Amino acid sequence: MAETELDKRELEESNYDELKDAIRHFDRVMRSNILIQGKLGDRLKNSIRVGMIFLALIAISIFIILITMVTQVEDISAAVTGMDNAFDEVRTQMVEVDQLMSKMEKNASHMNEIGRVMQTMDGEMVKMNENVAQVQTETAEMGKEVKVMRQQADVMAHTTGVMDREIYRMNHEVNRMAAPARGMNNMFPMP
């Protein structure tokens, strides 16, 4: 009986040692599990922080793009207003040119009358000389009017050059304003 008690005691001690080993192993597994979960939690926190920073940068970029677009819209509006004023000026100059052309046509019609008078009335040379003098003064006026027309044509050419520069600048500004949108399309392509 003493032997069976001794065997029982040895069995209990070996079971106790196995239980202690199992508890130590379980403790190591739990500690490593807790350590791994801590590292994963730290990584998750860092990922969330980086994501928040990235979202804040995107929000700031969108805000800057919106501010840039608002200022560019004002510049484009000012350029369009300038073009509208230039078109109004061209319109008034075209009316003046039309009036000058009407005067020239009227003056040219006098030349035909003078030709008929010269063929039919040789006896009225004095009157014809007066008419020729009148034609000369009208021709001088026509020369002045042609000079005015040339000046107005120069002004129109200058205005057209200004309009071309404004259109080029507007084209450049539209391309520059569209660059961020193209970048956004490249980053987030739409289906």
Rosetta blueprint (number, residue, H / E / L):
1 M L
2 A H
3 E H
4 T H
5 E H
6 L H
7 D H
8 K H
9 R H
10 E H
11 L H
12 E H
13 E H
14 S H
15 N H
16 Y H
17 D H
18 E H
19 L H
20 K H
21 D H
22 A H
23 I H
24 R H
25 H H
26 F H
27 D H
28 R H
29 V H
30 M H
31 R H
32 S H
33 N H
34 I H
35 L H
36 I H
37 Q H
38 G H
39 K H
40 L H
41 G H
42 D H
43 R H
44 L H
45 K H
46 N H
47 S H
48 I H
49 R H
50 V H
51 G H
52 M H
53 I H
54 F H
55 L H
56 A H
57 L H
58 I H
59 A H
60 I H
61 S H
62 I H
63 F H
64 I H
65 I H
66 L H
67 I H
68 T H
69 M H
70 V H
71 T H
72 Q H
73 V H
74 E H
75 D H
76 I H
77 S H
78 A H
79 A H
80 V H
81 T H
82 G H
83 M H
84 D H
85 N H
86 A H
87 F H
88 D H
89 E H
90 V H
91 R H
92 T H
93 Q H
94 M H
95 V H
96 E H
97 V H
98 D H
99 Q H
100 L H
101 M H
102 S H
103 K H
104 M H
105 E H
106 K H
107 N H
108 A H
109 S H
110 H H
111 M H
112 N H
113 E H
114 I H
115 G H
116 R H
117 V H
118 M H
119 Q H
120 T H
121 M L
122 D L
123 G L
124 E L
125 M H
126 V H
127 K H
128 M H
129 N H
130 E H
131 N H
132 V H
133 A H
134 Q H
135 V H
136 Q H
137 T H
138 E H
139 T H
140 A H
141 E H
142 M H
143 G H
144 K H
145 E H
146 V H
147 K H
148 V H
149 M H
150 R H
151 Q H
152 Q H
153 A H
154 D H
155 V H
156 M H
157 A H
158 H H
159 T H
160 T H
161 G H
162 V H
163 M H
164 D H
165 R H
166 E H
167 I H
168 Y H
169 R H
170 M H
171 N H
172 H H
173 E H
174 V H
175 N H
176 R H
177 M H
178 A H
179 A H
180 P H
181 A H
182 R H
183 G H
184 M H
185 N H
186 N H
187 M H
188 F L
189 P L
190 M L
191 P L
